């Protein structure tokens, strides 16, 4: 029997990703079907769906392959041009921003879990260590999430001056400092602990309390306050 190349046109119309979304809504589609809609077309080797499956299933990382994407990784797949890679990256970034819409200035911090909910999707997949702070008003509502430094934490790049100059500008009542561990392990290092205590002492002097330090891992977090480290 002669082999025929599999194309998306061989799929019944109601099962094609775009038509399926229109009829049943986006929630009815698999991850690969949603990505196939962004890709629109595949390559000589793959349909848009099978190409999407290759990207998502690569190294068994699932959606992490989109969250951690960059042009070099995406264009390594046959059929993904720089233009298609840019479309994927833009779609993922829009998703992050939409997710943050509900977490604007009216977002109130009442627990470490609230902090984790606010930053987890932005920080869990970062490949470098980012040190950030939540600037809070007198009612513990978020004024701003500010990036202080990028790179491995040490006393030279996380200086109280760099932290509190921004907090003072925003008339902060208090702050919560946050950083991620790209390894996914939330166990604090001695440097993490030393920096935190230094910031707490500085905050006490100028009247801006450091409420907590949160370490973000891969889907999990550690609160210095909950662990009684501070």
C-alpha positions as CSV (number, residue, x, y, z in Angstrom):
1,X,0.0,0.0,0.0
2,X,1.4,3.4,-0.9
3,X,2.2,5.7,2.0
4,X,0.5,9.1,2.0
5,X,2.0,12.0,3.9
6,X,-0.1,12.9,6.9
7,X,-1.4,16.5,6.8
8,X,-3.8,18.5,9.0
9,X,-6.3,18.4,6.1
10,X,-6.8,14.7,6.7
11,X,-8.2,15.4,10.1
12,X,-12.0,15.8,10.3
13,X,-12.9,19.5,10.2
14,X,-14.4,19.4,13.7
15,X,-11.2,18.0,15.1
16,X,-8.9,20.6,13.5
17,X,-7.5,22.9,16.3
18,X,-8.8,26.2,15.0
19,X,-12.3,24.8,14.2
20,X,-12.4,22.9,17.5
21,X,-11.6,26.1,19.4
22,X,-14.3,28.0,17.6
23,X,-16.9,25.3,18.3
24,X,-15.9,24.2,21.9
25,X,-13.7,27.0,23.3
26,X,-10.0,27.1,24.1
27,X,-10.3,24.9,27.2
28,X,-11.3,22.0,25.0
29,X,-7.9,21.9,23.3
30,X,-4.7,20.2,24.3
31,X,-1.5,22.1,24.8
32,X,-0.2,20.9,21.5
33,X,-3.4,21.9,19.7
34,X,-3.2,25.4,21.2
35,X,0.4,25.7,20.1
36,X,-0.5,24.4,16.6
37,X,-2.9,27.3,16.2
38,X,-0.1,29.8,16.9
39,X,2.2,27.9,14.5
40,X,-0.6,27.8,11.8
41,X,1.4,25.5,9.5
42,X,4.0,22.8,10.0
43,X,6.8,21.8,7.7
44,X,7.5,19.2,5.0
45,X,8.1,16.7,7.8
46,X,5.3,17.6,10.3
47,X,1.9,19.0,10.5
48,X,1.5,22.0,12.9
49,X,0.1,19.6,15.5
50,X,3.0,17.1,15.3
51,X,5.5,19.9,15.3
52,X,3.9,21.4,18.4
53,X,4.0,18.0,20.1
54,X,7.7,17.7,19.4
55,X,8.4,21.1,21.0
56,X,6.2,20.4,24.0
57,X,7.4,16.9,24.5
58,X,11.1,17.6,24.1
59,X,13.1,16.3,27.0
60,X,9.8,15.5,28.7
61,X,9.5,19.1,30.0
62,X,6.1,19.9,28.7
63,X,5.1,23.5,28.9
64,X,8.4,24.4,30.4
65,X,9.8,24.3,26.9
66,X,7.6,27.3,26.1
67,X,8.1,29.1,29.4
68,X,11.8,28.8,29.2
69,X,11.9,29.4,25.4
70,X,14.4,31.5,23.5
71,X,15.0,31.9,19.8
72,X,17.9,29.6,19.7
73,X,16.0,26.7,21.3
74,X,12.8,27.1,19.2
75,X,14.5,27.5,15.9
76,X,16.4,24.3,16.5
77,X,13.2,22.5,15.5
78,X,12.8,21.9,11.7
79,X,10.0,24.1,10.5
80,X,10.4,26.9,13.2
81,X,11.7,30.0,11.6
82,X,12.7,33.1,13.7
83,X,9.4,34.6,12.8
84,X,7.4,31.6,14.2
85,X,9.7,31.5,17.3
86,X,8.9,35.2,17.9
87,X,5.2,34.5,17.7
88,X,5.5,31.8,20.3
89,X,7.6,34.0,22.6
90,X,5.1,36.9,22.2
91,X,2.2,34.6,23.0
92,X,3.9,33.3,26.2
93,X,4.7,36.8,27.3
94,X,1.1,37.9,26.8
95,X,0.0,35.0,28.9
96,X,2.3,36.1,31.7
97,X,1.0,39.7,31.5
98,X,-2.7,38.6,31.5
99,X,-2.0,36.5,34.5
100,X,-0.6,39.5,36.3
101,X,-3.7,41.7,35.5
102,X,-5.5,40.3,38.6
103,X,-2.4,41.0,40.7
104,X,-2.0,44.8,40.3
105,X,-2.0,47.5,42.9
106,X,-5.1,46.3,44.6
107,X,-3.5,43.0,45.4
108,X,-3.1,42.6,49.2
109,X,-0.5,40.5,50.8
110,X,-1.8,38.6,53.8
111,X,0.5,35.5,53.8
112,X,3.6,34.0,52.1
113,X,1.2,32.1,49.8
114,X,-0.1,35.4,48.5
115,X,3.5,36.4,47.6
116,X,4.1,33.1,45.9
117,X,0.8,33.4,43.9
118,X,1.9,36.9,42.8
119,X,5.3,36.0,41.4
120,X,5.4,32.2,40.9
121,X,4.7,32.1,37.1
122,X,7.1,34.9,36.4
123,X,10.0,33.5,38.4
124,X,9.8,29.7,38.6
125,X,11.4,29.2,35.1
126,X,14.1,31.9,35.2
127,X,17.5,30.5,34.4
128,X,19.4,33.2,36.4
129,X,18.8,34.3,40.0
130,X,16.6,37.4,40.2
131,X,16.4,39.4,43.4
132,X,13.1,41.3,43.6
133,X,11.1,43.1,46.2
134,X,7.4,43.8,46.7
135,X,6.9,47.4,47.8
136,X,3.8,47.6,50.0
137,X,1.7,50.4,51.4
138,X,0.3,50.7,54.9
139,X,-2.4,48.2,54.2
140,X,0.0,45.6,52.7
141,X,-1.3,46.3,49.2
142,X,1.3,46.0,46.4
143,X,2.6,49.3,45.1
144,X,5.2,47.8,42.8
145,X,7.2,44.6,42.1
146,X,10.8,45.8,41.5
147,X,13.8,43.9,40.2
148,X,16.9,44.8,42.3
149,X,19.6,42.6,40.8
150,X,20.2,39.7,38.4
151,X,22.8,37.1,39.2
152,X,24.0,35.0,42.0
153,X,23.2,36.6,45.4
154,X,26.0,38.2,47.2
155,X,26.5,41.2,49.4
156,X,28.1,43.3,46.7
157,X,25.0,43.2,44.3
158,X,22.3,43.1,47.0
159,X,23.2,46.2,48.9
160,X,20.7,47.9,51.3
161,X,21.2,51.1,49.5
162,X,19.9,49.6,46.2
163,X,16.9,48.1,47.9
164,X,15.8,51.0,50.1
165,X,16.3,53.8,47.6
166,X,13.5,52.4,45.5
167,X,11.3,51.7,48.6
168,X,11.8,55.3,49.8
169,X,10.9,56.7,46.3
170,X,7.6,54.8,46.4
171,X,6.8,55.8,50.0
172,X,6.8,52.2,51.1
173,X,5.5,51.2,54.5
174,X,7.2,47.8,54.2
175,X,8.8,45.4,51.7
176,X,9.1,41.7,51.1
177,X,12.2,40.5,49.3
178,X,12.1,37.6,46.9
179,X,14.6,35.7,44.9
180,X,14.5,32.5,42.8
181,X,16.7,29.4,42.8
182,X,17.0,28.2,39.2
183,X,17.8,24.7,40.5
184,X,14.3,24.5,41.9
185,X,15.6,23.8,45.4
186,X,14.3,26.4,47.9
187,X,16.8,25.7,50.7
188,X,18.4,29.0,51.7
189,X,22.2,29.4,51.6
190,X,24.1,31.1,54.4
191,X,24.6,34.1,52.0
192,X,20.8,34.3,51.6
193,X,20.4,34.4,55.4
194,X,23.1,36.9,55.9
195,X,21.8,39.3,53.2
196,X,18.3,39.0,54.7
197,X,19.4,39.9,58.2
198,X,21.4,42.8,56.8
199,X,18.4,44.2,55.0
200,X,16.2,43.8,58.1
201,X,18.7,45.8,60.2
202,X,18.9,48.5,57.6
203,X,15.1,48.6,57.3
204,X,14.7,49.0,61.0
205,X,17.0,52.0,61.0
206,X,15.1,53.9,58.3
207,X,11.6,52.8,59.3
208,X,10.7,50.4,56.4
209,X,10.1,46.9,57.8
210,X,11.3,43.8,55.9
211,X,8.3,41.5,56.4
212,X,9.7,38.4,54.8
213,X,12.1,36.8,52.4
214,X,10.6,34.3,49.9
215,X,12.6,31.9,47.9
216,X,10.9,30.7,44.7
217,X,11.6,27.2,43.4
218,X,9.9,25.2,40.6
219,X,6.3,25.3,41.8
220,X,7.2,25.7,45.4
221,X,8.5,28.4,47.8
222,X,10.1,28.9,51.2
223,X,9.2,31.7,53.6
224,X,11.9,32.8,56.0
225,X,9.2,34.0,58.3
226,X,7.3,30.7,58.3
227,X,10.5,28.8,58.8
228,X,11.5,31.1,61.7
229,X,14.7,32.0,60.0
230,X,13.9,35.7,60.7
